[in-house]
Amino acid sequence: MPQMAPINWLMLLIYFSMIFMIFNVMNFYCFNYNIKSFSFKKQIKKLNWKW
C-alpha cells in the first residue's frame, strides 16, 4: 500500500537495519581463520669450497 503510515516505514527501517547489523556482526565474529604457524628458522647452507 503506498499510503502506509510513516511510523510503519520507520519500524521497517529499524527492523531491517538491525537484521543487517546482526548479520554482519555474526559474519565478522563467527569466521575462523586458519592460522598457519610459520617457523622462522634460518637454514644455513654450508658452502664447501673446493679450490
mmJSON file of the N, C-alpha and C atoms, coordinates in Angstrom:
{"data_MODEL":{"atom_site":{
"group_PDB":["ATOM","ATOM","ATOM","ATOM","ATOM","ATOM","ATOM","ATOM","ATOM","ATOM","ATOM","ATOM","ATOM","ATOM","ATOM","ATOM","ATOM","ATOM","ATOM","ATOM","ATOM","ATOM","ATOM","ATOM","ATOM","ATOM","ATOM","ATOM","ATOM","ATOM","ATOM","ATOM","ATOM","ATOM","ATOM","ATOM","ATOM","ATOM","ATOM","ATOM","ATOM","ATOM","ATOM","ATOM","ATOM","ATOM","ATOM","ATOM","ATOM","ATOM","ATOM","ATOM","ATOM","ATOM","ATOM","ATOM","ATOM","ATOM","ATOM","ATOM","ATOM","ATOM","ATOM","ATOM","ATOM","ATOM","ATOM","ATOM","ATOM","ATOM","ATOM","ATOM","ATOM","ATOM","ATOM","ATOM","ATOM","ATOM","ATOM","ATOM","ATOM","ATOM","ATOM","ATOM","ATOM","ATOM","ATOM","ATOM","ATOM","ATOM","ATOM","ATOM","ATOM","ATOM","ATOM","ATOM","ATOM","ATOM","ATOM","ATOM","ATOM","ATOM","ATOM","ATOM","ATOM","ATOM","ATOM","ATOM","ATOM","ATOM","ATOM","ATOM","ATOM","ATOM","ATOM","ATOM","ATOM","ATOM","ATOM","ATOM","ATOM","ATOM","ATOM","ATOM","ATOM","ATOM","ATOM","ATOM","ATOM","ATOM","ATOM","ATOM","ATOM","ATOM","ATOM","ATOM","ATOM","ATOM","ATOM","ATOM","ATOM","ATOM","ATOM","ATOM","ATOM","ATOM","ATOM","ATOM","ATOM","ATOM","ATOM","ATOM","ATOM"],
"id":[1,2,3,4,5,6,7,8,9,10,11,12,13,14,15,16,17,18,19,20,21,22,23,24,25,26,27,28,29,30,31,32,33,34,35,36,37,38,39,40,41,42,43,44,45,46,47,48,49,50,51,52,53,54,55,56,57,58,59,60,61,62,63,64,65,66,67,68,69,70,71,72,73,74,75,76,77,78,79,80,81,82,83,84,85,86,87,88,89,90,91,92,93,94,95,96,97,98,99,100,101,102,103,104,105,106,107,108,109,110,111,112,113,114,115,116,117,118,119,120,121,122,123,124,125,126,127,128,129,130,131,132,133,134,135,136,137,138,139,140,141,142,143,144,145,146,147,148,149,150,151,152,153],
"type_symbol":["N","C","C","N","C","C","N","C","C","N","C","C","N","C","C","N","C","C","N","C","C","N","C","C","N","C","C","N","C","C","N","C","C","N","C","C","N","C","C","N","C","C","N","C","C","N","C","C","N","C","C","N","C","C","N","C","C","N","C","C","N","C","C","N","C","C","N","C","C","N","C","C","N","C","C","N","C","C","N","C","C","N","C","C","N","C","C","N","C","C","N","C","C","N","C","C","N","C","C","N","C","C","N","C","C","N","C","C","N","C","C","N","C","C","N","C","C","N","C","C","N","C","C","N","C","C","N","C","C","N","C","C","N","C","C","N","C","C","N","C","C","N","C","C","N","C","C","N","C","C","N","C","C"],
"label_atom_id":["N","CA","C","N","CA","C","N","CA","C","N","CA","C","N","CA","C","N","CA","C","N","CA","C","N","CA","C","N","CA","C","N","CA","C","N","CA","C","N","CA","C","N","CA","C","N","CA","C","N","CA","C","N","CA","C","N","CA","C","N","CA","C","N","CA","C","N","CA","C","N","CA","C","N","CA","C","N","CA","C","N","CA","C","N","CA","C","N","CA","C","N","CA","C","N","CA","C","N","CA","C","N","CA","C","N","CA","C","N","CA","C","N","CA","C","N","CA","C","N","CA","C","N","CA","C","N","CA","C","N","CA","C","N","CA","C","N","CA","C","N","CA","C","N","CA","C","N","CA","C","N","CA","C","N","CA","C","N","CA","C","N","CA","C","N","CA","C","N","CA","C","N","CA","C","N","CA","C"],
"label_alt_id":[null,null,null,null,null,null,null,null,null,null,null,null,null,null,null,null,null,null,null,null,null,null,null,null,null,null,null,null,null,null,null,null,null,null,null,null,null,null,null,null,null,null,null,null,null,null,null,null,null,null,null,null,null,null,null,null,null,null,null,null,null,null,null,null,null,null,null,null,null,null,null,null,null,null,null,null,null,null,null,null,null,null,null,null,null,null,null,null,null,null,null,null,null,null,null,null,null,null,null,null,null,null,null,null,null,null,null,null,null,null,null,null,null,null,null,null,null,null,null,null,null,null,null,null,null,null,null,null,null,null,null,null,null,null,null,null,null,null,null,null,null,null,null,null,null,null,null,null,null,null,null,null,null],
"label_comp_id":["MET","MET","MET","PRO","PRO","PRO","GLN","GLN","GLN","MET","MET","MET","ALA","ALA","ALA","PRO","PRO","PRO","ILE","ILE","ILE","ASN","ASN","ASN","TRP","TRP","TRP","LEU","LEU","LEU","MET","MET","MET","LEU","LEU","LEU","LEU","LEU","LEU","ILE","ILE","ILE","TYR","TYR","TYR","PHE","PHE","PHE","SER","SER","SER","MET","MET","MET","ILE","ILE","ILE","PHE","PHE","PHE","MET","MET","MET","ILE","ILE","ILE","PHE","PHE","PHE","ASN","ASN","ASN","VAL","VAL","VAL","MET","MET","MET","ASN","ASN","ASN","PHE","PHE","PHE","TYR","TYR","TYR","CYS","CYS","CYS","PHE","PHE","PHE","ASN","ASN","ASN","TYR","TYR","TYR","ASN","ASN","ASN","ILE","ILE","ILE","LYS","LYS","LYS","SER","SER","SER","PHE","PHE","PHE","SER","SER","SER","PHE","PHE","PHE","LYS","LYS","LYS","LYS","LYS","LYS","GLN","GLN","GLN","ILE","ILE","ILE","LYS","LYS","LYS","LYS","LYS","LYS","LEU","LEU","LEU","ASN","ASN","ASN","TRP","TRP","TRP","LYS","LYS","LYS","TRP","TRP","TRP"],
"label_asym_id":["A","A","A","A","A","A","A","A","A","A","A","A","A","A","A","A","A","A","A","A","A","A","A","A","A","A","A","A","A","A","A","A","A","A","A","A","A","A","A","A","A","A","A","A","A","A","A","A","A","A","A","A","A","A","A","A","A","A","A","A","A","A","A","A","A","A","A","A","A","A","A","A","A","A","A","A","A","A","A","A","A","A","A","A","A","A","A","A","A","A","A","A","A","A","A","A","A","A","A","A","A","A","A","A","A","A","A","A","A","A","A","A","A","A","A","A","A","A","A","A","A","A","A","A","A","A","A","A","A","A","A","A","A","A","A","A","A","A","A","A","A","A","A","A","A","A","A","A","A","A","A","A","A"],
"label_entity_id":["1","1","1","1","1","1","1","1","1","1","1","1","1","1","1","1","1","1","1","1","1","1","1","1","1","1","1","1","1","1","1","1","1","1","1","1","1","1","1","1","1","1","1","1","1","1","1","1","1","1","1","1","1","1","1","1","1","1","1","1","1","1","1","1","1","1","1","1","1","1","1","1","1","1","1","1","1","1","1","1","1","1","1","1","1","1","1","1","1","1","1","1","1","1","1","1","1","1","1","1","1","1","1","1","1","1","1","1","1","1","1","1","1","1","1","1","1","1","1","1","1","1","1","1","1","1","1","1","1","1","1","1","1","1","1","1","1","1","1","1","1","1","1","1","1","1","1","1","1","1","1","1","1"],
"label_seq_id":[1,1,1,2,2,2,3,3,3,4,4,4,5,5,5,6,6,6,7,7,7,8,8,8,9,9,9,10,10,10,11,11,11,12,12,12,13,13,13,14,14,14,15,15,15,16,16,16,17,17,17,18,18,18,19,19,19,20,20,20,21,21,21,22,22,22,23,23,23,24,24,24,25,25,25,26,26,26,27,27,27,28,28,28,29,29,29,30,30,30,31,31,31,32,32,32,33,33,33,34,34,34,35,35,35,36,36,36,37,37,37,38,38,38,39,39,39,40,40,40,41,41,41,42,42,42,43,43,43,44,44,44,45,45,45,46,46,46,47,47,47,48,48,48,49,49,49,50,50,50,51,51,51],
"pdbx_PDB_ins_code":[null,null,null,null,null,null,null,null,null,null,null,null,null,null,null,null,null,null,null,null,null,null,null,null,null,null,null,null,null,null,null,null,null,null,null,null,null,null,null,null,null,null,null,null,null,null,null,null,null,null,null,null,null,null,null,null,null,null,null,null,null,null,null,null,null,null,null,null,null,null,null,null,null,null,null,null,null,null,null,null,null,null,null,null,null,null,null,null,null,null,null,null,null,null,null,null,null,null,null,null,null,null,null,null,null,null,null,null,null,null,null,null,null,null,null,null,null,null,null,null,null,null,null,null,null,null,null,null,null,null,null,null,null,null,null,null,null,null,null,null,null,null,null,null,null,null,null,null,null,null,null,null,null],
"Cartn_x":[0.836,0.0,0.882,0.667,1.518,1.235,0.057,-0.271,0.001,1.159,1.479,1.844,1.584,1.888,3.401,3.87,5.313,5.949,5.197,5.766,6.016,5.185,5.381,6.658,6.924,8.163,9.367,9.233,10.33,10.608,9.568,9.755,10.384,9.978,10.596,12.075,12.403,13.801,14.632,14.103,14.823,14.956,13.9,13.897,14.94,14.946,15.899,17.32,17.464,18.803,19.37,18.539,19.007,19.35,18.541,18.854,20.163,20.362,21.596,22.812,22.689,23.823,24.101,23.063,23.266,23.911,23.474,24.053,25.535,25.885,27.287,28.144,27.618,28.385,28.601,27.575,27.742,28.754,28.736,29.723,31.124,31.247,32.576,33.166,32.366,32.903,32.85,32.067,31.973,32.903,33.631,34.541,35.853,36.267,37.502,38.607,39.671,40.829,41.689,42.241,43.192,44.572,45.045,46.324,47.433,48.275,49.398,50.578,51.176,52.34,53.587,54.253,55.464,56.669,57.61,58.861,59.893,60.434,61.365,62.808,63.08,64.443,65.227,66.369,67.207,67.939,67.883,68.604,69.998,70.968,72.352,72.877,73.239,73.803,75.321,75.924,77.38,77.9,78.768,79.366,80.724,80.859,82.135,82.942,83.911,84.752,85.849,85.883,86.924,87.803,88.949,89.844,90.7],
"Cartn_y":[-1.183,0.0,1.247,2.167,3.355,4.338,4.239,5.181,4.591,3.944,3.383,4.51,4.291,5.312,5.488,6.708,6.936,6.15,5.915,5.143,3.698,3.222,1.869,1.806,2.836,2.871,2.948,3.722,3.849,2.518,1.802,0.5,-0.497,-0.452,-1.334,-1.004,0.276,0.686,0.195,0.376,-0.078,-1.595,-2.284,-3.746,-4.285,-3.802,-4.31,-3.849,-2.672,-2.227,-3.121,-3.493,-4.379,-5.759,-6.278,-7.578,-7.497,-6.411,-6.229,-6.162,-5.411,-5.291,-6.604,-7.322,-8.618,-9.605,-9.605,-10.493,-10.188,-8.906,-8.53,-8.855,-8.626,-8.937,-10.436,-11.217,-12.673,-13.16,-12.602,-12.998,-12.58,-11.44,-10.95,-11.777,-12.073,-12.731,-14.256,-14.823,-16.28,-16.878,-16.041,-16.555,-16.94,-18.208,-18.694,-18.708,-18.013,-18.022,-19.233,-19.856,-20.927,-20.303,-20.266,-19.62,-20.617,-20.227,-21.079,-20.689,-21.686,-21.388,-21.478,-20.368,-20.312,-20.438,-21.226,-21.294,-20.47,-19.508,-18.586,-18.992,-20.236,-20.711,-20.5,-19.888,-19.677,-20.968,-21.319,-22.506,-22.078,-22.589,-22.239,-23.255,-22.745,-23.615,-23.524,-24.646,-24.656,-24.807,-23.909,-23.969,-24.655,-25.754,-26.463,-25.949,-25.114,-24.54,-25.524,-25.842,-26.758,-25.992,-25.54,-24.73,-25.619],
"Cartn_z":[0.0,0.0,0.0,-0.891,-0.922,0.217,0.843,1.908,3.29,3.432,4.743,5.698,6.954,7.961,8.085,8.335,8.455,9.593,10.663,11.776,11.34,10.419,9.905,9.07,8.253,7.48,8.403,9.475,10.429,11.124,11.482,12.126,11.157,9.889,8.898,8.71,8.682,8.548,9.732,10.93,12.125,12.123,11.748,11.733,10.757,9.532,8.544,8.837,9.437,9.83,10.922,11.878,12.948,12.405,11.488,10.883,10.117,9.382,8.621,9.541,10.635,11.556,12.277,12.676,13.34,12.383,11.141,10.136,9.927,9.824,9.627,10.84,12.028,13.241,13.359,13.045,13.119,12.095,10.9,9.898,10.305,10.945,11.321,12.461,13.477,14.661,14.587,13.699,13.63,12.587,11.865,10.84,11.496,11.31,11.918,10.889,11.208,10.335,10.669,9.629,9.86,9.998,11.222,11.489,11.188,10.258,9.913,10.791,11.404,12.236,11.365,11.273,10.467,11.388,10.968,11.716,10.958,11.657,11.019,11.295,11.101,11.307,10.021,10.175,9.0,8.681,7.449,7.024,6.583,7.294,6.983,5.981,4.841,3.815,3.889,4.135,4.182,2.763,2.421,1.097,1.207,0.536,0.519,-0.653,-0.334,-1.377,-1.744,-2.973,-3.446,-4.41,-3.921,-4.728,-5.583],
"occupancy":[1.0,1.0,1.0,1.0,1.0,1.0,1.0,1.0,1.0,1.0,1.0,1.0,1.0,1.0,1.0,1.0,1.0,1.0,1.0,1.0,1.0,1.0,1.0,1.0,1.0,1.0,1.0,1.0,1.0,1.0,1.0,1.0,1.0,1.0,1.0,1.0,1.0,1.0,1.0,1.0,1.0,1.0,1.0,1.0,1.0,1.0,1.0,1.0,1.0,1.0,1.0,1.0,1.0,1.0,1.0,1.0,1.0,1.0,1.0,1.0,1.0,1.0,1.0,1.0,1.0,1.0,1.0,1.0,1.0,1.0,1.0,1.0,1.0,1.0,1.0,1.0,1.0,1.0,1.0,1.0,1.0,1.0,1.0,1.0,1.0,1.0,1.0,1.0,1.0,1.0,1.0,1.0,1.0,1.0,1.0,1.0,1.0,1.0,1.0,1.0,1.0,1.0,1.0,1.0,1.0,1.0,1.0,1.0,1.0,1.0,1.0,1.0,1.0,1.0,1.0,1.0,1.0,1.0,1.0,1.0,1.0,1.0,1.0,1.0,1.0,1.0,1.0,1.0,1.0,1.0,1.0,1.0,1.0,1.0,1.0,1.0,1.0,1.0,1.0,1.0,1.0,1.0,1.0,1.0,1.0,1.0,1.0,1.0,1.0,1.0,1.0,1.0,1.0],
"B_iso_or_equiv":[0.0,0.0,0.0,0.0,0.0,0.0,0.0,0.0,0.0,0.0,0.0,0.0,0.0,0.0,0.0,0.0,0.0,0.0,0.0,0.0,0.0,0.0,0.0,0.0,0.0,0.0,0.0,0.0,0.0,0.0,0.0,0.0,0.0,0.0,0.0,0.0,0.0,0.0,0.0,0.0,0.0,0.0,0.0,0.0,0.0,0.0,0.0,0.0,0.0,0.0,0.0,0.0,0.0,0.0,0.0,0.0,0.0,0.0,0.0,0.0,0.0,0.0,0.0,0.0,0.0,0.0,0.0,0.0,0.0,0.0,0.0,0.0,0.0,0.0,0.0,0.0,0.0,0.0,0.0,0.0,0.0,0.0,0.0,0.0,0.0,0.0,0.0,0.0,0.0,0.0,0.0,0.0,0.0,0.0,0.0,0.0,0.0,0.0,0.0,0.0,0.0,0.0,0.0,0.0,0.0,0.0,0.0,0.0,0.0,0.0,0.0,0.0,0.0,0.0,0.0,0.0,0.0,0.0,0.0,0.0,0.0,0.0,0.0,0.0,0.0,0.0,0.0,0.0,0.0,0.0,0.0,0.0,0.0,0.0,0.0,0.0,0.0,0.0,0.0,0.0,0.0,0.0,0.0,0.0,0.0,0.0,0.0,0.0,0.0,0.0,0.0,0.0,0.0],
"pdbx_formal_charge":[null,null,null,null,null,null,null,null,null,null,null,null,null,null,null,null,null,null,null,null,null,null,null,null,null,null,null,null,null,null,null,null,null,null,null,null,null,null,null,null,null,null,null,null,null,null,null,null,null,null,null,null,null,null,null,null,null,null,null,null,null,null,null,null,null,null,null,null,null,null,null,null,null,null,null,null,null,null,null,null,null,null,null,null,null,null,null,null,null,null,null,null,null,null,null,null,null,null,null,null,null,null,null,null,null,null,null,null,null,null,null,null,null,null,null,null,null,null,null,null,null,null,null,null,null,null,null,null,null,null,null,null,null,null,null,null,null,null,null,null,null,null,null,null,null,null,null,null,null,null,null,null,null],
"auth_seq_id":[1,1,1,2,2,2,3,3,3,4,4,4,5,5,5,6,6,6,7,7,7,8,8,8,9,9,9,10,10,10,11,11,11,12,12,12,13,13,13,14,14,14,15,15,15,16,16,16,17,17,17,18,18,18,19,19,19,20,20,20,21,21,21,22,22,22,23,23,23,24,24,24,25,25,25,26,26,26,27,27,27,28,28,28,29,29,29,30,30,30,31,31,31,32,32,32,33,33,33,34,34,34,35,35,35,36,36,36,37,37,37,38,38,38,39,39,39,40,40,40,41,41,41,42,42,42,43,43,43,44,44,44,45,45,45,46,46,46,47,47,47,48,48,48,49,49,49,50,50,50,51,51,51],
"auth_comp_id":["MET","MET","MET","PRO","PRO","PRO","GLN","GLN","GLN","MET","MET","MET","ALA","ALA","ALA","PRO","PRO","PRO","ILE","ILE","ILE","ASN","ASN","ASN","TRP","TRP","TRP","LEU","LEU","LEU","MET","MET","MET","LEU","LEU","LEU","LEU","LEU","LEU","ILE","ILE","ILE","TYR","TYR","TYR","PHE","PHE","PHE","SER","SER","SER","MET","MET","MET","ILE","ILE","ILE","PHE","PHE","PHE","MET","MET","MET","ILE","ILE","ILE","PHE","PHE","PHE","ASN","ASN","ASN","VAL","VAL","VAL","MET","MET","MET","ASN","ASN","ASN","PHE","PHE","PHE","TYR","TYR","TYR","CYS","CYS","CYS","PHE","PHE","PHE","ASN","ASN","ASN","TYR","TYR","TYR","ASN","ASN","ASN","ILE","ILE","ILE","LYS","LYS","LYS","SER","SER","SER","PHE","PHE","PHE","SER","SER","SER","PHE","PHE","PHE","LYS","LYS","LYS","LYS","LYS","LYS","GLN","GLN","GLN","ILE","ILE","ILE","LYS","LYS","LYS","LYS","LYS","LYS","LEU","LEU","LEU","ASN","ASN","ASN","TRP","TRP","TRP","LYS","LYS","LYS","TRP","TRP","TRP"],
"auth_asym_id":["A","A","A","A","A","A","A","A","A","A","A","A","A","A","A","A","A","A","A","A","A","A","A","A","A","A","A","A","A","A","A","A","A","A","A","A","A","A","A","A","A","A","A","A","A","A","A","A","A","A","A","A","A","A","A","A","A","A","A","A","A","A","A","A","A","A","A","A","A","A","A","A","A","A","A","A","A","A","A","A","A","A","A","A","A","A","A","A","A","A","A","A","A","A","A","A","A","A","A","A","A","A","A","A","A","A","A","A","A","A","A","A","A","A","A","A","A","A","A","A","A","A","A","A","A","A","A","A","A","A","A","A","A","A","A","A","A","A","A","A","A","A","A","A","A","A","A","A","A","A","A","A","A"],
"auth_atom_id":["N","CA","C","N","CA","C","N","CA","C","N","CA","C","N","CA","C","N","CA","C","N","CA","C","N","CA","C","N","CA","C","N","CA","C","N","CA","C","N","CA","C","N","CA","C","N","CA","C","N","CA","C","N","CA","C","N","CA","C","N","CA","C","N","CA","C","N","CA","C","N","CA","C","N","CA","C","N","CA","C","N","CA","C","N","CA","C","N","CA","C","N","CA","C","N","CA","C","N","CA","C","N","CA","C","N","CA","C","N","CA","C","N","CA","C","N","CA","C","N","CA","C","N","CA","C","N","CA","C","N","CA","C","N","CA","C","N","CA","C","N","CA","C","N","CA","C","N","CA","C","N","CA","C","N","CA","C","N","CA","C","N","CA","C","N","CA","C","N","CA","C","N","CA","C","N","CA","C"],
"pdbx_PDB_model_num":[1,1,1,1,1,1,1,1,1,1,1,1,1,1,1,1,1,1,1,1,1,1,1,1,1,1,1,1,1,1,1,1,1,1,1,1,1,1,1,1,1,1,1,1,1,1,1,1,1,1,1,1,1,1,1,1,1,1,1,1,1,1,1,1,1,1,1,1,1,1,1,1,1,1,1,1,1,1,1,1,1,1,1,1,1,1,1,1,1,1,1,1,1,1,1,1,1,1,1,1,1,1,1,1,1,1,1,1,1,1,1,1,1,1,1,1,1,1,1,1,1,1,1,1,1,1,1,1,1,1,1,1,1,1,1,1,1,1,1,1,1,1,1,1,1,1,1,1,1,1,1,1,1]
}}}
